[in-house]
Amino acid sequence: MGDSIESSQVESISPYGPARSTIQGEPLTDEELKKYNDWFKASLYLSLGMIYLRQNPLLKEPLSKEHLKARLLGHFGSCPGQIFTYMHFNRLIKKYDLDAIFISGPGHGAPAVLSQAYLEGTYSEVYPECSEDEEGLQKFFKQFSFPGGIGSHATPETPGSIHEGGELGYSLSHAFGAVFDNPNLIALTMVGDGEAETGPLATSWHSTKFLNPITDGAVLPVLHLNGYKINNPTILARISHKELESLFIGYGYQPYFVEGDDIETMHQAMAATLEHAVLEIRRFQQQARESGKAFRPRWPVIILRTPKGWTGPRKVDDKYLEGYWRSHQVPITDVHENEEHLQLLEQWMRSYEPDRLFPDGKLLPELRDLAPTGVRRMSANPVANGGLLRKPLKMPDFRKYALKVDRPAGTNGFSMANMARFLRDIMTMNQDNFRLFGPDETESNKLASVYEAGKKVWLGEYFEEDENGGNLATEGRVMEMLSEHTCEGWLEGYLLTGRHGLLNSYEPFIHVIDSMVNQHCKWLEKSLEVPWRAKISSLNILLTAVVWRQDHNGFTHQDPGFLDVVANKSPEVVRIYLPPDGNCLLSCMDHCLRSSNYVNVIVADKQEHLQFLSMDDAIVHCTKGIGIWPQFSTDQGGEPDVVMASCGDISTQESLAAVDLLLSHFPDLKIRFINVVDLFKLIPYTDHPHGLTDEEWVSLFTADKPIIFNFHSYPWLVYRLASKRPGANQNLHVRGYREKGNIDTPLELAIRNGTDRFSLAIEAIDHVPRLKNRGAAARDALKSAQIKARNEAFENGVDPPLLKNWVWPHTGLWKRRSESPVEMTDVIG
């Protein structure tokens, strides 16, 4: 490969001039050099054609305004560097029979990867109408950034893509997620220098500390310094070589520079550098795999500095274009109005020699031979259509982990810690197909049982004290890093390449990845429209450390609003579950882990709580998603006076305590108790596949009785979801979190927000017509009890034991129900 030079000796940070590279060598023959330059031209021509042309795809006629798209949309600036990297890696795929995918990080980088898919033949295979001839090429050009066509990102319609890049910052985390448990895969990842300024990208450089060279593949990042964002210089392109080199050495990488714009020398430099990096990766992996000892190498990173819009006109009307921000999007914008600029565009496009490279619209056969064939094409690698490789999880029977519930709402248990035993055994049965992800909270979230099946991955240094509860291992199954972005990105990459996983996080801080989940939802929804995209495992998000139990963290840790974000997404791809107890949590988790092509959000607290349903009853309840709990209702065979409803584990406990209070004052009150597990049951079925019909809604909630609904999250969400329901606007009264909090006891926090048992009972009295006068004394007594409970919390720092340890009493309703000839376990809805 030739001798290397010290990159610190190269001081220029200009993208211009003959190639300057850390690795020296000329691996390409003169004939190969000519062919690679022709491939480069062909791909650049396709990229410009996608942006500009609707007709005349091979410029067989002089270019006229009639041949142009009416709206010019797209981005050219980052395409040359991406094409340059992709094509030279193809040589190494063929030479070393590599298994590789390409991840395009720069925003709007689609022309680069679409042109490669077309040249490799993959695009015409999945879209036969875009055939490899003049007619097909015309359709290929027209459909780019065009109504009814495809977007300017590497969308799900793009063969070989697992990363759209619509929102910047996630290319590296997706890449590392793809190579975990994929020991032969290399994820060649272009990182845009604008993208490199984002927080998520900055944290994801640390992913090498979690990469096991024995069991995992490798990521080869190529930091593309083309110097500009939309209208600004990029930070990393304007710092010295020494500073840039030191940055990546500090990150734990070995940086290799390739810089310049001289085509011939740049081809040789890139070919030599990529080959050196591939051989270095293989050497590290061979060392680890032969020795059986995992270690953390200095993985290679390539820093490619080329002009933005490389090979375009340097100036247009004395204004810089190539090498400047003006080439970021559509390079020449006024070709419809300016005849001189139209001629300039034609000259530019003809400089790529389309007539010679595409005789009859098809790439020269000798150039096609430069690309790999079959599934070795990065645009056709099944890893990038992970549903094709997805195998169902091996699942234990969740019923075997049931919490014993002898008496509904009469015993307490740890729902989360119990469910962790289920996750542990799933992990045991799927040692190369399932991982648990989360930001430093597995232990805190009561999931530590999973460490019996797989500890936390750690390739950093070890201290003696790590043996005392550190749970670290080079070959673990739990991925923890205090960056929700990176954890989410890892999981998405893992799922998109055919595996299974779960993200657990504190509820208040899941907002950090709001927009990431938004992007994944969009990916899933678009994938449903692409016939050749196979379904992937669902993105499962477990939210705990919930708003209602932030006893010591206080107001900063109280925000259940992620549900609002998810509820805004397409009903085709999102589900929200709030299991009220441990057995429902097991049933929901089993369902979600078996599902595909959804974002499933499960909300469950990690602390000890009342348990309501036996396992058999929990399965029935979760299958329905919503139902009447007759064991806590008094309206059997008649009209209720009031409907008490709940959604969420803590909310359910307070609602039931409110029912008990009401019955202690009004034993003849007809109460119907309803619990909601599947939040989208509240939406009309016309708006969501899980929604109830209006007839089903009325059969549960009635159309004319007051509904006192205690909700886990912000009350406005329930109002919104149920706004079209019969009688809802008049009768639905929702209690939920109202942004009131401090260092509170659980009951005192509920009182602040009006979701406590006293507030709910008072609300019922206020809205049941026959209680308005009759209930005055009871209302006053409830208010007094509430004040006393709050004062005791302020005085002693804990809730009154009688209220804290409340269970459904043996007297009152429970006694009457237990004495009836029908057993409780037979009537649970």
KABELCOR-V773781 format. One record per residue. RES is the residue in one small letter. SS is DSSP state (H for helix, E for strand, C for the rest). OMEGA is omega as a letter, one per 30 degrees, with the letter a starting at -180 (NA if undefined). D_CENTER is the distance of its C-alpha to the mean C-alpha in Angstrom with 2 decimals. Layout:
BEGIN
<<RES;SS;OMEGA;D_CENTER> <RES;SS;OMEGA;D_CENTER>>
END
This chain:
BEGIN
<<m;C;a;40.24> <g;C;a;42.62> <d;C;l;42.92> <s;E;l;40.17> <i;C;l;40.90> <e;C;a;39.80> <s;H;a;37.14> <s;H;l;38.61> <q;H;a;41.70> <v;C;a;39.90> <e;C;a;39.97> <s;C;l;39.18> <i;C;l;35.80> <s;C;l;36.86> <p;C;a;34.99> <y;C;l;38.42> <g;C;l;41.06> <p;C;a;41.50> <a;C;l;38.73> <r;E;a;38.43> <s;E;l;36.56> <t;C;l;36.38> <i;E;l;37.02> <q;C;l;40.19> <g;C;l;41.15> <e;C;a;41.86> <p;C;a;40.44> <l;C;l;40.82> <t;C;l;44.22> <d;H;l;45.67> <e;H;l;44.92> <e;H;a;41.30> <l;H;l;40.97> <k;H;a;42.27> <k;H;a;39.93> <y;H;l;36.81> <n;H;l;37.98> <d;H;l;38.51> <w;H;l;35.00> <f;H;l;33.74> <k;H;a;35.95> <a;H;a;34.90> <s;H;l;31.20> <l;H;l;31.95> <y;H;l;34.11> <l;H;a;31.43> <s;H;l;29.06> <l;H;l;31.76> <g;H;l;32.74> <m;H;a;29.32> <i;H;a;29.56> <y;H;a;33.23> <l;E;l;34.82> <r;C;l;35.22> <q;C;l;38.48> <n;C;a;40.69> <p;C;a;37.89> <l;C;a;40.29> <l;C;l;42.41> <k;C;l;45.44> <e;C;l;46.72> <p;C;a;46.88> <l;C;l;43.72> <s;C;a;44.24> <k;H;a;42.31> <e;H;a;42.26> <h;H;a;40.10> <l;E;l;37.34> <k;C;a;34.39> <a;C;l;35.25> <r;C;l;32.00> <l;C;a;30.96> <l;C;l;27.22> <g;C;a;25.23> <h;C;a;24.92> <f;C;a;27.29> <g;C;a;27.32> <s;C;a;24.80> <c;H;a;25.70> <p;H;a;28.81> <g;H;l;27.30> <q;H;l;24.39> <i;H;a;26.96> <f;H;a;29.25> <t;H;a;26.80> <y;H;a;25.63> <m;H;l;29.26> <h;H;l;30.61> <f;H;l;28.05> <n;H;l;29.19> <r;H;a;32.60> <l;H;l;31.32> <i;H;l;29.40> <k;H;a;32.79> <k;H;a;34.84> <y;H;a;32.93> <d;C;a;31.24> <l;C;l;27.76> <d;E;a;24.57> <a;E;l;22.17> <i;E;l;19.29> <f;E;l;18.93> <i;E;a;15.90> <s;E;a;16.84> <g;C;a;15.58> <p;C;a;18.14> <g;C;l;17.36> <h;C;a;19.14> <g;C;a;20.08> <a;H;a;20.39> <p;H;l;24.22> <a;H;a;24.20> <v;H;l;22.10> <l;H;l;23.56> <s;H;l;27.00> <q;H;l;26.43> <a;H;l;25.27> <y;H;a;28.38> <l;H;l;30.72> <e;C;l;29.57> <g;C;a;30.26> <t;H;a;26.86> <y;H;a;26.31> <s;H;l;29.67> <e;H;a;28.98> <v;H;l;25.98> <y;C;a;27.50> <p;C;l;31.24> <e;C;l;32.30> <c;C;a;31.21> <s;C;a;33.86> <e;C;l;35.28> <d;C;a;38.22> <e;H;a;39.17> <e;H;l;38.17> <g;H;l;34.76> <l;H;l;34.20> <q;H;l;35.13> <k;H;l;32.52> <f;H;l;29.91> <f;H;a;30.76> <k;H;a;31.00> <q;C;l;27.63> <f;E;l;25.68> <s;C;a;24.52> <f;C;l;26.87> <p;C;a;26.78> <g;C;a;25.91> <g;C;a;24.66> <i;E;a;21.50> <g;C;a;19.83> <s;C;l;20.35> <h;C;l;16.93> <a;C;a;16.10> <t;C;l;14.78> <p;C;l;14.40> <e;C;a;18.18> <t;C;l;18.64> <p;C;l;19.90> <g;C;a;18.50> <s;C;l;15.22> <i;C;a;11.74> <h;C;a;10.82> <e;C;a;11.88> <g;C;l;12.43> <g;C;l;12.83> <e;C;a;11.58> <l;C;l;13.10> <g;C;a;12.26> <y;C;a;9.63> <s;H;a;12.04> <l;H;a;13.44> <s;H;l;10.62> <h;H;a;9.43> <a;H;a;13.17> <f;H;l;13.86> <g;H;a;11.34> <a;H;a;13.22> <v;H;l;16.57> <f;C;a;16.36> <d;C;l;18.93> <n;C;a;19.70> <p;C;a;22.98> <n;C;a;24.31> <l;E;l;21.36> <i;E;l;21.37> <a;E;l;18.42> <l;E;a;20.36> <t;E;l;18.17> <m;E;l;19.52> <v;E;l;18.63> <g;E;a;20.11> <d;C;l;22.37> <g;C;l;21.04> <e;H;a;17.44> <a;H;l;19.03> <e;H;a;20.04> <t;C;l;16.65> <g;H;a;15.91> <p;H;l;12.56> <l;H;a;14.50> <a;H;a;17.47> <t;H;a;16.02> <s;H;l;14.48> <w;H;a;18.08> <h;H;a;18.75> <s;H;l;16.75> <t;H;l;20.15> <k;H;a;21.29> <f;H;a;19.17> <l;C;a;20.10> <n;C;a;22.93> <p;C;l;25.24> <i;C;a;26.61> <t;C;a;23.69> <d;C;l;21.00> <g;C;a;21.18> <a;E;l;21.16> <v;E;l;19.38> <l;E;a;21.88> <p;E;l;20.73> <v;E;l;22.93> <l;E;a;22.98> <h;E;l;24.39> <l;E;l;26.83> <n;C;l;28.06> <g;C;a;28.94> <y;E;l;27.62> <k;C;a;24.84> <i;C;a;25.73> <n;C;a;28.83> <n;C;l;28.78> <p;E;l;29.36> <t;C;a;26.54> <i;C;a;27.10> <l;H;l;26.94> <a;H;a;29.27> <r;H;l;31.90> <i;C;a;32.40> <s;C;l;34.97> <h;H;a;34.58> <k;H;l;35.48> <e;H;a;32.92> <l;H;l;30.14> <e;H;a;31.35> <s;H;l;31.63> <l;H;a;28.08> <f;H;l;26.69> <i;H;l;29.34> <g;H;l;28.27> <y;H;a;24.66> <g;C;a;26.24> <y;E;l;26.32> <q;E;a;29.36> <p;E;l;29.22> <y;E;a;31.08> <f;E;l;32.05> <v;E;a;32.80> <e;E;l;34.15> <g;C;l;36.38> <d;C;l;36.97> <d;C;a;39.92> <i;H;a;38.68> <e;H;a;40.91> <t;H;l;40.46> <m;H;l;36.71> <h;H;a;36.38> <q;H;a;38.30> <a;H;a;36.48> <m;H;l;32.98> <a;H;a;34.20> <a;H;a;35.77> <t;H;l;32.88> <l;H;l;30.21> <e;H;l;32.64> <h;H;a;33.36> <a;H;l;29.67> <v;H;l;29.24> <l;H;l;32.43> <e;H;l;31.38> <i;H;a;28.12> <r;H;a;30.27> <r;H;l;32.81> <f;H;a;30.43> <q;H;l;29.02> <q;H;l;32.57> <q;H;a;33.84> <a;H;a;31.26> <r;H;l;31.54> <e;H;a;35.33> <s;H;a;35.79> <g;C;a;33.23> <k;C;l;32.31> <a;C;l;28.85> <f;C;l;28.95> <r;C;l;26.96> <p;C;l;28.40> <r;C;a;28.27> <w;E;a;25.90> <p;E;l;26.83> <v;E;a;25.19> <i;E;l;26.85> <i;E;a;27.51> <l;E;l;28.48> <r;E;l;30.45> <t;C;l;31.55> <p;C;l;32.51> <k;C;a;30.04> <g;C;a;31.12> <w;C;a;33.12> <t;C;l;36.13> <g;C;l;36.32> <p;C;a;39.34> <r;C;l;39.71> <k;E;l;41.14> <v;E;a;41.56> <d;C;l;44.39> <d;C;l;44.64> <k;E;a;41.03> <y;E;l;38.71> <l;C;l;36.10> <e;C;a;35.18> <g;C;a;34.05> <y;C;a;33.23> <w;H;a;30.58> <r;H;l;32.39> <s;H;a;31.05> <h;C;a;27.38> <q;C;l;27.09> <v;C;a;30.04> <p;C;l;32.69> <i;C;a;35.77> <t;C;a;35.10> <d;C;a;38.54> <v;C;l;39.72> <h;C;a;40.55> <e;C;a;43.02> <n;C;a;44.24> <e;H;l;46.27> <e;H;l;46.51> <h;H;l;42.77> <l;H;l;42.48> <q;H;l;44.99> <l;H;l;43.13> <l;H;a;39.92> <e;H;l;42.01> <q;H;l;43.56> <w;H;a;40.23> <m;H;l;38.80> <r;H;l;42.09> <s;C;l;41.99> <y;C;l;39.32> <e;C;a;42.00> <p;H;a;40.25> <d;H;l;43.64> <r;H;a;44.15> <l;H;a;40.63> <f;C;l;40.03> <p;H;a;43.41> <d;H;l;43.09> <g;H;a;39.41> <k;C;a;38.40> <l;C;l;37.60> <l;C;a;40.54> <p;H;a;40.52> <e;H;l;41.18> <l;H;l;38.02> <r;H;a;35.91> <d;C;l;37.17> <l;C;a;35.21> <a;C;l;31.94> <p;C;l;30.98> <t;C;l;31.40> <g;H;a;29.60> <v;H;l;26.30> <r;H;l;27.02> <r;C;l;26.12> <m;C;l;22.74> <s;C;a;22.29> <a;C;a;23.18> <n;C;a;21.64> <p;H;l;20.35> <v;H;a;17.71> <a;H;l;15.93> <n;H;a;16.31> <g;H;l;15.11> <g;H;l;16.14> <l;H;a;19.66> <l;C;a;19.54> <r;C;l;17.75> <k;C;l;20.23> <p;C;l;20.23> <l;C;l;19.85> <k;C;a;23.27> <m;C;l;23.44> <p;C;l;26.25> <d;C;a;27.80> <f;H;a;26.09> <r;H;a;29.44> <k;H;a;30.99> <y;H;a;29.06> <a;C;l;30.43> <l;C;a;31.65> <k;C;l;35.28> <v;C;l;36.00> <d;C;a;39.77> <r;C;a;39.88> <p;C;l;37.11> <a;C;l;36.17> <g;C;l;38.81> <t;E;l;36.96> <n;E;l;34.13> <g;E;l;31.48> <f;E;a;28.30> <s;H;a;25.64> <m;H;a;22.87> <a;H;l;25.18> <n;H;l;26.45> <m;H;l;23.09> <a;H;l;22.43> <r;H;l;25.32> <f;H;l;23.57> <l;H;l;20.47> <r;H;a;23.04> <d;H;l;24.72> <i;H;l;21.65> <m;H;l;20.94> <t;H;a;24.63> <m;H;a;24.63> <n;C;a;21.62> <q;C;l;22.27> <d;C;a;20.57> <n;C;a;17.91> <f;E;l;16.10> <r;E;l;14.77> <l;E;a;14.07> <f;E;l;11.85> <g;E;a;12.68> <p;C;l;14.37> <d;C;a;18.03> <e;C;a;18.34> <t;C;l;18.92> <e;C;a;22.63> <s;C;a;22.49> <n;C;l;20.44> <k;C;a;23.24> <l;C;a;21.36> <a;H;l;23.76> <s;H;a;25.23> <v;H;l;22.51> <y;H;l;24.30> <e;H;a;27.08> <a;C;a;25.01> <g;C;a;23.07> <k;C;a;23.26> <k;E;l;20.99> <v;E;l;20.62> <w;C;l;22.80> <l;C;l;24.50> <g;C;l;26.03> <e;C;l;29.54> <y;C;l;30.83> <f;C;a;33.33> <e;H;a;35.83> <e;H;l;34.41> <d;H;l;31.09> <e;H;a;33.04> <n;C;l;33.55> <g;C;l;30.28> <g;C;l;27.92> <n;C;a;26.36> <l;E;l;25.48> <a;E;l;25.73> <t;C;a;25.13> <e;C;l;23.96> <g;C;l;21.92> <r;C;l;19.05> <v;E;a;17.43> <m;E;l;15.22> <e;E;l;15.91> <m;C;a;15.72> <l;C;l;16.19> <s;C;l;13.27> <e;H;l;10.22> <h;H;a;8.70> <t;H;l;9.95> <c;H;l;9.16> <e;H;l;5.40> <g;H;l;6.13> <w;H;a;8.72> <l;H;l;7.16> <e;H;l;5.13> <g;H;l;8.60> <y;H;a;10.42> <l;H;a;9.41> <l;H;l;9.96> <t;C;l;13.26> <g;C;a;14.47> <r;C;a;13.98> <h;E;l;12.96> <g;E;a;11.51> <l;E;l;10.98> <l;E;l;9.64> <n;E;a;12.59> <s;E;l;13.18> <y;E;a;15.97> <e;H;a;15.66> <p;H;a;17.03> <f;H;l;14.67> <i;H;l;11.26> <h;H;l;12.08> <v;H;a;11.45> <i;H;l;7.74> <d;H;a;8.82> <s;H;l;8.51> <m;H;l;5.08> <v;H;l;4.26> <n;H;a;7.43> <q;H;a;6.91> <h;H;l;4.80> <c;H;l;7.63> <k;H;l;10.03> <w;H;a;9.43> <l;H;a;10.15> <e;H;l;12.99> <k;H;a;14.50> <s;H;l;14.38> <l;C;a;16.56> <e;C;a;19.07> <v;C;a;19.35> <p;C;a;21.85> <w;C;l;21.36> <r;C;l;17.61> <a;C;a;17.56> <k;C;l;15.24> <i;C;l;12.57> <s;E;a;11.93> <s;C;l;10.01> <l;E;a;6.85> <n;E;a;9.31> <i;E;l;9.35> <l;E;a;12.96> <l;E;l;14.35> <t;E;a;17.80> <a;C;a;20.37> <v;C;a;20.61> <v;H;a;22.53> <w;H;l;25.77> <r;H;l;26.30> <q;C;a;26.03> <d;C;a;29.68> <h;C;a;29.82> <n;C;l;26.80> <g;H;a;27.90> <f;H;a;26.78> <t;H;a;24.12> <h;H;a;22.10> <q;C;l;22.44> <d;C;l;19.77> <p;C;a;18.42> <g;C;l;17.20> <f;H;l;13.47> <l;H;l;14.88> <d;H;l;16.33> <v;H;a;13.14> <v;H;a;11.73> <a;H;l;15.29> <n;C;a;15.38> <k;C;a;13.04> <s;C;l;14.77> <p;C;l;16.53> <e;C;a;16.01> <v;C;a;12.39> <v;E;l;12.09> <r;E;l;14.20> <i;E;a;15.29> <y;E;l;17.75> <l;C;a;20.11> <p;C;a;22.40> <p;C;a;25.68> <d;C;a;26.69> <g;H;a;26.21> <n;H;l;27.17> <c;H;l;24.93> <l;H;l;22.01> <l;H;a;22.91> <s;H;l;23.22> <c;H;a;19.86> <m;H;l;18.09> <d;H;a;20.05> <h;H;a;19.19> <c;H;a;15.40> <l;H;l;15.48> <r;H;a;17.72> <s;C;l;15.76> <s;E;l;13.89> <n;C;l;11.83> <y;C;l;10.77> <v;E;l;8.35> <n;E;l;10.98> <v;E;l;11.73> <i;E;a;14.86> <v;E;l;17.02> <a;C;a;19.93> <d;C;a;22.12> <k;C;a;23.08> <q;C;l;26.73> <e;E;a;29.68> <h;E;l;30.13> <l;E;l;32.44> <q;E;a;31.85> <f;C;a;32.77> <l;C;l;32.48> <s;C;a;33.65> <m;H;l;31.31> <d;H;a;33.02> <d;H;l;32.80> <a;H;l;29.15> <i;H;l;28.32> <v;H;a;30.35> <h;H;a;28.85> <c;H;l;25.19> <t;H;l;26.15> <k;H;a;27.65> <g;C;l;24.90> <i;E;l;27.67> <g;E;l;31.29> <i;E;l;34.57> <w;E;a;35.41> <p;H;a;39.19> <q;H;l;39.86> <f;H;a;39.17> <s;C;l;40.71> <t;C;a;44.35> <d;C;a;44.46> <q;C;l;45.00> <g;C;a;47.22> <g;C;l;47.29> <e;C;l;45.64> <p;C;l;43.55> <d;C;a;44.55> <v;E;l;41.01> <v;E;l;37.53> <m;E;a;35.58> <a;E;a;31.86> <s;E;l;28.95> <c;E;a;25.21> <g;C;a;23.86> <d;H;a;25.69> <i;H;l;27.54> <s;H;l;28.17> <t;H;l;29.75> <q;H;l;32.01> <e;H;l;33.32> <s;H;l;33.88> <l;H;l;35.92> <a;H;l;37.88> <a;H;l;38.63> <v;H;l;39.93> <d;H;l;42.15> <l;H;a;43.48> <l;H;a;44.25> <l;H;l;46.09> <s;H;l;48.06> <h;H;a;49.47> <f;C;a;49.54> <p;C;a;50.00> <d;C;a;50.65> <l;C;l;47.42> <k;C;a;45.53> <i;E;l;41.87> <r;E;a;39.04> <f;E;a;35.96> <i;E;l;32.61> <n;E;l;29.30> <v;E;l;25.92> <v;C;a;23.13> <d;E;a;21.09> <l;H;a;20.66> <f;H;l;20.59> <k;H;a;24.09> <l;H;a;25.33> <i;C;l;24.43> <p;E;a;27.09> <y;C;l;26.50> <t;C;a;26.97> <d;C;l;23.73> <h;C;a;21.53> <p;C;l;22.29> <h;C;a;22.40> <g;C;l;24.70> <l;E;l;28.33> <t;C;l;31.27> <d;H;l;33.57> <e;H;l;36.12> <e;H;l;33.81> <w;H;a;32.92> <v;H;l;36.62> <s;H;l;37.49> <l;H;a;35.22> <f;H;a;35.41> <t;C;l;38.64> <a;C;a;39.22> <d;C;l;41.63> <k;C;l;41.07> <p;E;l;39.33> <i;E;l;35.81> <i;E;a;34.86> <f;E;l;31.09> <n;E;a;29.59> <f;E;a;25.84> <h;E;a;23.38> <s;E;a;21.73> <y;E;a;23.25> <p;H;a;26.02> <w;H;a;25.42> <l;H;l;22.45> <v;H;l;24.88> <y;H;a;27.48> <r;H;a;25.21> <l;H;a;24.06> <a;C;a;27.68> <s;C;a;29.48> <k;C;a;30.93> <r;C;l;32.28> <p;C;l;36.08> <g;C;a;37.52> <a;H;a;34.25> <n;H;a;35.25> <q;H;a;38.44> <n;H;a;37.65> <l;E;l;34.07> <h;E;a;33.99> <v;E;l;30.62> <r;E;l;30.39> <g;E;a;27.21> <y;E;a;26.03> <r;C;l;27.90> <e;C;l;26.88> <k;C;a;29.87> <g;C;l;29.73> <n;C;l;31.22> <i;C;a;32.09> <d;C;l;32.85> <t;C;a;33.76> <p;H;a;31.63> <l;H;a;34.40> <e;H;l;35.24> <l;H;l;31.69> <a;H;l;31.81> <i;H;l;35.20> <r;H;a;33.93> <n;H;l;31.47> <g;C;l;33.83> <t;C;a;31.85> <d;C;a;34.51> <r;H;a;37.00> <f;H;l;39.82> <s;H;a;38.06> <l;H;l;36.91> <a;H;l;40.44> <i;H;l;41.98> <e;H;l;39.67> <a;H;l;40.88> <i;H;a;44.50> <d;H;a;44.12> <h;H;l;42.88> <v;C;a;45.09> <p;H;a;48.25> <r;H;l;50.71> <l;H;a;49.52> <k;C;l;49.86> <n;C;a;53.38> <r;C;a;53.54> <g;C;a;50.41> <a;H;a;51.62> <a;H;l;52.75> <a;H;l;49.66> <r;H;a;47.43> <d;H;l;49.44> <a;H;l;49.31> <l;H;l;45.52> <k;H;l;45.25> <s;H;l;47.62> <a;H;l;45.70> <q;H;l;42.46> <i;H;l;44.25> <k;H;l;45.72> <a;H;a;42.40> <r;H;l;40.89> <n;H;l;43.99> <e;H;l;43.89> <a;H;l;40.31> <f;H;a;41.44> <e;H;a;44.54> <n;H;l;43.32> <g;C;l;39.60> <v;C;l;38.81> <d;C;l;38.91> <p;C;a;42.20> <p;H;a;42.22> <l;H;l;43.39> <l;H;a;40.32> <k;H;a;37.82> <n;C;a;39.08> <w;C;l;39.50> <v;C;l;39.33> <w;C;a;40.42> <p;C;l;44.21> <h;C;l;46.69> <t;C;l;48.88> <g;C;a;48.23> <l;H;a;45.89> <w;H;a;44.93> <k;H;a;48.63> <r;H;a;49.45> <r;H;a;46.61> <s;H;l;47.42> <e;C;l;51.05> <s;C;a;50.28> <p;C;a;51.00> <v;C;a;47.36> <e;C;a;45.15> <m;H;a;41.99> <t;H;a;39.83> <d;H;a;41.14> <v;C;a;40.11> <i;E;a;36.58> <g;C;NA;34.53>>
END
